[in-house]
Amino acid sequence: MVLQASFNAEEEHNEGSVFDTAKSERIRQLETLLEEYKTANEQLQKEIDALGGESAQLESRQVLSEEIEKERLEKATLQKGQFSLSVA
C-alpha cells in the first residue's frame, strides 16, 4: 500500500512536470505567433503607406469602388431595358 501511494505521488509529480512543459511550450508557440503577427502587420502597414494611402484612404477607395459597381449595375439594367424595347 505504501508503494502504491509512493508510485501515485511520483506519477502525479511527473504528470505535473509534463503539464508544465506542455504549458511552457504552448506559451512559447503563442509568443512566436504573436511576434509573427506583429511583423506581418508592420509590413502590411508599410505596403499601405507605400501605395500612397493610409487605412482611412483605403476606406474611401472602398466607397468609390462600391459607387462604381452601383453605376455599372444601373447601366446594365438600363441597357437591358433598351434591348427589350428594341426587340418588342
N, C-alpha and C positions, 0 to 999 in steps of 0.2 A: 504494500500500500504506500509506503514512503517512497519507494522507487517510482511508482506511478505518479505521485504528486510532484516529485522532483522532475520527472520527464515532462509532465504537463506544464510546469513552471518554465522549464527550459524552452519548450515549444512556443509558449506564449511570448517569451522574451525574443526568440528568433523571429517569430512572425511579426513582432513589433518592429524589429530592425529591417525586415523585408518591406514592411509598410513604409517605414521612414525612408528607405532607399527609393522605393517606388514613388513616394510623395516628392522627394527631393528631385528625382529625375523628371517628374511631370512639371514641377515648378521651373526647372531649367529649360524644358521644352517650351513652356509658355513664355518665359522671358525671351528666349530666342525668337519665337514667333512675333512677340511684341516689337523687338528690335527690327525684324524684317519688315513689319508693317510700317513702322516709323520711317524707315529708309525708303520704302516704296512710296509712301505718302509725300515725303520731301521731294522725291524725284518727280512725281506727278505734278506737284506744285511748281517745280522749276519748268517743266514742259508747258504748263498752262501759261506761265509768265512769258516763256519764250515765244509762244504763239501770239503774244500781244494782248493778253487779257487776264483778268482775274476772274474768280468764280462768279462775281456779280455780272460781268460782261458775258460770261457763258450763259447765264440765265436769260439775258436779253436776246442772245443769239437763239436760244430755245424758243422764246416768244416769237421771234421773227420767222423761224422755221415753221412754227405752228400756223402763223398767219399765211405763209406761202402755201402750205398744204391746204389750208381752207380755201384760198383763192383758186388753187388748182382744181379742187373738187367742185367748186362753184362753176368754173369754166367748163369742166367736163359735163356737168349737169346741163348747162346751157347748150353745149354742143349737141348733146343727146336730144334735147328739146327741139333744136333746129333741124336735126336729122329726121326726127319723127314728123315734123311739119312738112319737110320737103318730100317725104315718102308718101304722105297722105295726099 
